[in-house]
Structure formats: structure tokens, C-alpha cells
Amino acid sequence: MRIKVINPNTTASMTSKIGAAARAVAAPGTEIVAVNPDKGPVSIEGHYDEAVSVIGLLEEVHAGEAAGVDGYVIACFGDPGLLAAREIARGPVLGIAEAAMHAASLIATGFSVVTTLERTRIIAEHLVEAYGMRRFCRKVRATELAVLDLEDATSKARGIIAAECRRALAEDGTGAIVLGCAGMADLTRALSHELGAPVIDGVGAAVKLVEALVGLGLRTSKHGDLALPIRKPYAGDLAYLAPR
Ligand code: 2AL
């Protein structure tokens, strides 16, 4: 099985980290193809970044369909373009926020999310609502780390994230921590060990869920709103994206 893991931002070091996290959990027969678009924001920290990143993301899904990919992971915690990607993909497409929250809900009665900036925290709150996770999500916490702080070995990011996870476990009545950025994927195991509670990285969770869905013979439903987009011309520079 081939799973394409798409980092929708254009920072290659983050894509390498995401690819390593995906390969660390993938089954022996699973090939992980980790990519990022070559155009778009270097990090995704708001609605505008997300909207612009979706063009590059959808190009990668189109290319994946042409190459016969079995399933996809959108490796950004805002899950940008998730439903649009599902419309054009045959196999399953999972976002890392969605995957991590669902995984957390299966192993704890409540979880907290530890994410990057306050504005990103608000976006994650929207996703909690959209995914029907209010019943499980005790709190979404911001660290005020920028996404690219996670790529800077000299930043204090790891310690700041660990401290916020500790506060979540002490104050939120929570049983598990969801890491709210793909750039945190490399911290999962050590943090889990250090905190003595499950820490869930959405990249790993999404890879295992795609493997499970493909293993069950399940693909994205083409009945209803996730059917292939309606054929029509698109004007101007975006004509190449027109549904065929
Ligand atoms: C993210 C993420 O996972 N990648 C990125 O560029 N921005 N999300 C976040 N919550 O900071």
C-alpha cells in the first residue's frame, strides 16, 4: 500500500520530519511518500495561509491519483482542504487533527490539545466543533510558538511544549495529549514517556487509520457531496485545475 503524506507548507525540513514520523509507525508493506508543494506559505498559521496552501495540496492529490496512491494524509493541524481533497481522491484522505482527536477519544474520556499560536488555537477549537469532539476535548492550549520555531534547534520549543502538556494534565482533567502541529511529530514518544500519559501525534495516527481503512477495503464515498467535482471550465491561470 502506498500512502502519500502531504505537508501543505513549503518547509522541506518539516516534511522530512513528518516523513520520518510516518515511516516509524507504518506497517512493513506500506510505502510512505512524503511531499510538500513547491509554492505557498512556509508555515500555516491562519485562515489565509490555509486557503493559499490548498492549491498546492490539491495539485499533490491530483498527482497522487495519477500515480495510483492508495490513501493520503494532510499533515497540517488545520486539516486544510480536507473535504476538497476527498472529492478528488478515490482512497481515504485523513487530516492529522481529525485523526489525532479520534484516536484520543478511543483511549481516554478526555483529551487536551497543545498547539502553537493563540490564533491557531482558535482554529483548532473550530475543528473540535466541526468533528463533534466537544464531548472529549477538555481544552485547547496555545504555547505562542511559531510553527518555524519547531524547526529551530536553538529554540526552547521542546521545553515550552512539555511544560504546557504538564499543565494540561494537572489542570484540565484530561487523560491524553494531542500535539497540535505536524512539526511536533518528532516529540511524541519522548513526551509520552516523560509525562506518563498518552501523547498523540496526528501524523502517526492518520497513517495507521489510512492503513486500517484501506485494509478494510474502504474508500472515500463517491455517493453524495464527496463525488468527483462537477465538470466545468475554470477560467484563467487556474484552468488546469478544472474537473475533468
Ligand atoms: C500547522 C502545521 O501542522 N503545519 C503548519 O504549517 N501549521 N499547524 C499549527 N497548528 O501550527
Boltz pocket constraint, residues with backbone or C-beta under 6 A from the ligand:
constraints:
  - pocket:
      binder: B
      contacts: [[A, 9], [A, 42], [A, 43], [A, 44], [A, 45], [A, 75], [A, 76], [A, 77], [A, 78], [A, 115], [A, 116], [A, 117], [A, 120], [A, 147], [A, 180], [A, 181], [A, 182], [A, 183]]
      max_distance: 6.0
